[in-house]
Structure formats: C-alpha cells, structure tokens
Amino acid sequence: MSSLKSILILLFSIAVFKADATTWNEPWMDKVISQADCFVLARVKSVDADKGITINVIKTIGGEKVSGDIKVSGFYLLHLCSTSAGEGPEFHFKGIDSCYFFLKKNKGEQYAIATPTTGFAWVKNGIVAGTYRHSYHQARTTANVYEPTMQAIFNNYHNLPYDTKYINDFVTKNLATKPAGPTPDEMQNFYNQHIALECIYHLRLKGYEKQLAVFVKANYSFHAQASAARALIAYNTSQSKSELMGLVADKETSDFIKVIALWTLESYKPVELKTQLVALSKKASTEENGFGGDIMDSRVCTHMPTVKEAIDTLIKTI
C-alpha cells in the first residue's frame, strides 16, 4: 500500500484542498462528464467559499449553450461520508483565473459542479490540469490537446458527434511509441499517452488492441497499466481476457490495478473464467485498497474494494 501511495504522488499532480472533517466519496470522470449538462471555458470572477462562485463563460465547448455571467452554487455528485459541525463542503477557487467546468443546471438559473474537488480543470500559464480518470490523477497538458479530447469524450457521453479524425490521429501517434516513464524528458509523452489510453476507454475506440497489450505489460509505469486495463473494455476478446487475468494473478501487480482489471473483466461477463476466478479468490488480497495521498484530504473516503471483494463481486455476476 505504501509503494502505491508513493507512485501516485510521484507520477501525477494531486490537487491539495483544505483539510477538515467533511469528507466525500469522489466520483470517477465517467459520471462527472455524463451527468453534466454542458462543458465550458470560463473566467472566475468572484468566490465565496460557502455560497459559490460567479464565472463568466468564454465559450461553450459541449452541450447546452451557456453565455455571460452565471452563478455556480451547488454540487451534483457530492456523496458525503462525514461532516464537521459548521463546516460544509466549500468552493476553493481563490487565485484561479481561467478554468474549464462541467456544469449541471441547478435551482433557478444557477449551476452546480460535481464536487468541491472535481468537475473542473484550471488553466495556469497555458497548461491545463485535466482529469480523464479521477481527480486524484491529473494530467498536465495544453488547451489544444485538452479541448478536442475532452470535447470528444463529453459529446460521446451525450450522443453528439465529435472529430473522429483528430481523436484517431492523436491516439495512433501517441501509442506508436513505447510507454513513457515519469522522467522529466518523457513527461509530456507520459501525459499524452495517458490521455490517449483514456480516450480509448471513454470512446470505446477499436483498432488498438495490439498497442494496449504493450501498455498492459509496462509494469514500470503504474498509470500506463491502469489506463490500458481500463481501455481494454473496448475489446472483449480471448487475448484481452488473458492480459487482464495475467494482471490479476501477478504477485507484483498493485492491488489498485488488479481491481481495475477485474472491473474490465466484469464488463465482459466472462462465464468461462469462473473456475479460474474462484481459485484466485482463495488467495486474493484482503488488504485495504485505495488512491493513497494525504490522509487529511477530503476525498479520503473514496471507495476502492479489496482484490478479493472485486473478484467475489465478479464471480456473482457470472
């Protein structure tokens, strides 16, 4: 567990928010994007930590058209685990100028973001802190990559068209090279490959199974393996099942990645693997599993099952 925590902190930027006794189970980006009404770029005009923020929409990138000044005053996916007397969830946008938002219509003419810690991506010095998987895992990229890739993902979840040529060119280019490591000279490739792999997951892109097999085997790169295991959801094949079962059975694979692999397998309904899964369950880890990070982080109760729990859940579905 300690090694997983170190890897997560090293490889990705983890947003740090005010720590208090109000905690929540942070949603994954699938829900954040699919349940939003619109995706916009805006400037933050004013901030009241308790009541919300006022933003000026620069442009609507996806979904319902929004313009001018609007009030953001609530949260549409906030599932609290604990609260502190007099300390509710707050808006932490002080010092933030330009920011991308996933917004859902709230009461009256106001809007909501998903939680205090997700549903937005701030922009600083031309770099976007984009979230494609979970707010614990942010990729730094440029607006000319973030906008078209996230627009495609948003539009796909809302049954709207997107630029398929751009997406396929981007994914093909970035998966053509070996999985990058989190070193300074490879960091931009590292982020772009993460985005490309997550695009395959969200968009269910076909034609990349061979490339995904390479990333699944990249055991020196936690995030490459995690995203590749997610991306295999688009490929219900015997080869994909073999790759995923290999991750689950490998003693060196982190529990976090094993659970991701099991979730992908669950989407296949692999009846033929039941006997193997029952055998794996008998020796599966029952250790606490999670994202790591600061124990005082308000997202601390974000749930991840143990490997045994994930295996047993899968067995019940087949």
C-alpha positions in Angstrom: 0.0 0.0 0.0 2.9 2.4 0.8 4.5 1.8 -2.5 1.2 2.6 -4.3 0.9 5.8 -2.4 4.4 6.8 -3.4 3.8 6.1 -7.1 0.6 8.0 -7.2 2.2 11.1 -5.6 5.3 10.9 -7.9 3.5 10.5 -11.2 0.5 12.7 -11.1 -0.3 16.1 -9.7 -2.7 15.7 -6.7 -4.7 18.8 -6.0 -4.5 19.8 -2.4 -7.6 21.3 -0.8 -8.5 22.5 2.7 -8.4 19.5 5.0 -11.3 19.2 7.5 -13.6 16.6 8.8 -16.0 17.0 5.9 -15.3 14.1 3.6 -16.8 12.5 0.5 -16.6 9.6 -1.9 -15.2 11.2 -5.1 -16.8 10.1 -8.4 -14.9 8.9 -11.4 -14.9 11.1 -14.5 -17.4 8.8 -16.4 -20.2 10.1 -14.1 -18.9 13.6 -13.8 -19.0 14.1 -17.6 -22.1 12.0 -18.4 -24.2 13.8 -15.8 -23.2 17.3 -16.7 -25.4 19.5 -19.0 -22.6 21.5 -20.5 -18.8 21.8 -20.8 -17.4 25.4 -20.8 -14.3 27.5 -20.6 -14.8 30.4 -18.2 -13.1 33.0 -16.0 -13.6 33.0 -12.3 -15.0 36.5 -11.3 -15.7 36.1 -7.6 -15.5 33.4 -4.9 -17.5 32.8 -1.8 -16.2 29.6 -0.2 -19.6 28.8 1.4 -22.1 30.2 -1.2 -20.4 29.5 -4.5 -18.6 31.3 -7.4 -19.5 33.6 -10.2 -18.0 32.8 -13.6 -18.0 34.5 -17.0 -18.3 31.9 -19.8 -15.8 32.5 -22.5 -17.2 29.7 -24.7 -19.4 26.6 -24.6 -17.4 23.6 -25.8 -20.1 20.9 -25.4 -23.7 20.5 -24.5 -26.2 23.2 -23.6 -25.2 26.7 -24.7 -24.3 29.0 -21.8 -23.0 32.6 -22.0 -22.3 35.6 -19.8 -22.0 35.6 -16.1 -23.5 32.6 -14.2 -23.6 31.5 -10.6 -22.2 28.1 -9.6 -23.7 27.3 -6.2 -24.0 23.5 -5.7 -22.7 20.0 -6.3 -24.4 17.4 -8.3 -22.4 14.3 -7.4 -21.4 15.0 -3.8 -21.9 12.0 -1.5 -20.7 12.9 1.9 -19.2 10.4 4.2 -18.8 12.7 7.2 -19.4 16.3 8.2 -18.0 18.6 10.8 -20.2 21.0 12.7 -20.4 24.2 10.9 -18.0 23.1 8.2 -19.7 22.0 5.0 -18.2 21.5 1.5 -16.6 24.6 0.2 -15.7 26.2 -3.2 -11.9 26.5 -3.4 -11.2 28.8 -6.4 -9.3 31.6 -4.9 -6.4 32.6 -7.2 -7.8 30.7 -10.1 -8.4 32.7 -13.3 -9.4 30.6 -16.4 -11.0 27.3 -15.8 -12.9 24.6 -17.7 -16.1 23.5 -16.0 -18.6 20.6 -16.3 -21.8 22.2 -15.2 -25.3 20.8 -14.4 -28.4 23.1 -14.1 -29.2 23.8 -10.5 -32.1 25.5 -9.0 -33.3 28.7 -10.7 -30.7 29.9 -13.2 -27.8 28.6 -11.3 -25.4 25.7 -11.9 -23.5 23.0 -10.0 -20.2 21.3 -10.3 -19.7 17.6 -9.4 -17.9 18.1 -6.0 -15.6 20.6 -4.5 -12.7 18.7 -5.9 -13.8 17.6 -9.4 -15.8 18.8 -12.4 -13.3 21.5 -13.4 -9.8 21.9 -14.8 -7.9 25.0 -14.1 -5.6 26.7 -16.5 -2.3 28.3 -15.5 0.4 29.6 -17.8 -1.2 27.9 -20.7 -1.2 24.5 -19.0 -4.5 22.7 -18.2 -4.7 20.4 -15.1 -7.0 17.9 -16.8 -8.8 14.9 -15.3 -9.6 12.0 -17.5 -9.9 9.2 -14.9 -10.2 10.5 -11.4 -9.4 13.8 -9.6 -6.5 12.1 -7.8 -4.9 11.5 -11.2 -4.5 14.8 -13.1 -2.6 15.1 -16.4 -0.9 18.4 -17.3 -1.5 19.3 -21.0 -2.1 22.2 -23.3 -5.5 23.6 -24.3 -5.1 22.5 -27.9 -5.0 18.9 -26.6 -7.4 19.1 -23.7 -10.2 20.8 -25.5 -10.7 18.5 -28.5 -10.1 15.3 -26.5 -12.4 16.3 -23.7 -15.0 17.6 -26.1 -15.0 14.3 -27.9 -15.5 12.5 -24.6 -18.3 14.8 -23.5 -20.0 14.6 -26.8 -19.8 10.8 -26.9 -21.5 10.5 -23.5 -24.2 12.8 -24.7 -24.7 11.1 -28.1 -23.3 14.0 -30.0 -20.8 13.9 -32.9 -17.1 14.6 -32.4 -14.0 14.9 -34.5 -13.1 11.3 -35.0 -10.1 12.0 -37.3 -8.5 14.2 -34.7 -9.0 11.6 -32.0 -7.8 8.7 -34.0 -4.7 10.6 -35.2 -3.9 11.6 -31.6 -4.3 8.1 -30.2 -2.4 6.5 -33.1 0.5 8.9 -32.8 0.9 8.6 -29.0 0.5 4.8 -28.8 3.1 4.3 -31.6 6.0 4.7 -29.2 6.9 2.7 -26.1 5.2 3.5 -22.8 6.9 6.6 -21.4 8.2 6.8 -17.9 7.6 9.6 -15.4 11.0 11.2 -16.1 11.4 14.9 -16.9 12.4 14.2 -20.6 9.4 11.9 -21.1 6.7 13.6 -19.0 4.8 15.2 -21.9 4.7 11.8 -23.7 3.7 10.3 -20.4 0.7 12.6 -20.1 -0.3 12.3 -23.8 -0.2 8.5 -23.6 -2.4 8.7 -20.5 -4.9 10.9 -22.4 -4.8 8.6 -25.5 -5.5 5.5 -23.4 -8.3 7.2 -21.5 -9.8 8.3 -24.9 -10.0 4.6 -25.9 -11.8 3.8 -22.6 -14.3 6.6 -22.8 -14.9 6.4 -26.6 -14.7 2.6 -26.8 -12.3 3.0 -29.7 -11.5 0.0 -31.9 -8.3 -0.9 -33.7 -5.8 -0.6 -30.8 -5.7 -4.0 -29.1 -2.1 -4.8 -30.0 -0.9 -1.4 -28.7 -2.8 -1.9 -25.5 -1.1 -5.2 -24.9 2.2 -3.3 -24.8 1.0 -0.8 -22.2 -0.6 -3.6 -20.1 2.9 -5.1 -19.8 4.6 -1.9 -18.9 5.0 -2.8 -15.2 7.4 0.1 -14.7 4.6 2.6 -15.3 1.6 2.3 -12.9 -0.6 4.7 -14.8 0.1 3.2 -18.2 -1.0 -0.2 -16.9 -4.1 1.2 -15.1 -5.3 3.1 -18.2 -4.5 0.2 -20.5 -6.5 -2.1 -18.3 -9.4 0.3 -18.4 -9.1 0.8 -22.2 -9.4 -3.0 -22.8 -13.1 -2.5 -22.0 -13.5 -1.9 -25.8 -12.0 -5.4 -26.6 -13.9 -8.4 -25.3 -11.5 -11.0 -26.8 -9.7 -14.0 -25.6 -6.4 -12.0 -25.8 -7.8 -9.2 -23.7 -9.1 -11.7 -21.1 -5.7 -13.3 -21.0 -3.9 -10.0 -20.4 -6.3 -9.0 -17.7 -6.2 -12.3 -15.9 -2.4 -12.1 -16.1 -2.5 -8.8 -14.1 -4.9 -10.2 -11.5 -2.7 -13.3 -11.0 0.7 -11.5 -11.0 2.0 -11.1 -7.5 3.9 -7.9 -8.5 0.9 -6.1 -9.8 -0.6 -3.5 -7.4 -4.0 -4.2 -5.9 -5.3 -1.0 -7.4 -4.5 -2.2 -11.0 -5.9 -5.7 -10.2 -9.2 -4.1 -9.3 -9.3 -2.1 -12.5 -8.6 -5.3 -14.4 -11.4 -7.1 -12.6 -13.8 -4.2 -13.4 -13.0 -4.5 -17.1 -13.4 -8.3 -16.9 -16.8 -7.8 -15.2 -18.0 -5.8 -18.3 -17.3 -8.9 -20.4 -19.4 -11.3 -18.3 -16.7 -14.0 -18.7 -18.5 -17.2 -17.7 -15.7 -19.3 -19.0 -13.3 -17.8 -16.4 -15.4 -18.6 -13.3 -13.3 -21.6 -12.2 -10.1 -19.6 -12.5 -11.6 -16.7 -10.7 -12.8 -18.9 -7.8 -9.3 -20.3 -7.5 -7.8 -16.8 -7.4 -10.3 -15.6 -4.8 -9.0 -18.1 -2.3 -5.6 -16.4 -2.2 -6.6 -12.9 -3.1 -5.5 -9.9 -1.1 -7.9 -8.6 1.6 -5.7 -5.6 2.3 -7.3 -2.1 2.2 -7.1 -0.6 -1.3 -7.2 3.0 -2.5 -5.7 6.0 -4.1 -3.2 6.9 -1.4 -2.5 10.5 -1.0 -2.9 12.7 2.1 -4.9 11.1 4.9 -6.3 14.6 5.6 -7.7 15.0 2.1 -11.4 15.5 2.0 -11.6 12.7 -0.7 -10.2 10.2 1.8 -13.3 8.0 1.8 -13.3 7.4 -1.9 -14.0 3.7 -2.1 -12.0 1.0 -3.8 -12.7 -2.6 -3.0 -10.1 -5.1 -2.0 -8.9 -7.5 -4.6 -10.9 -10.3 -3.0 -14.1 -8.2 -2.9 -13.7 -7.3 -6.6 -13.2 -11.0 -7.6 -16.1 -12.2 -5.5 -18.3 -9.5 -7.0 -17.3 -10.5 -10.5 -18.0 -14.2 -9.7 -21.5 -13.3 -8.5 -22.3 -11.7 -11.9 -21.4 -14.8 -13.9 
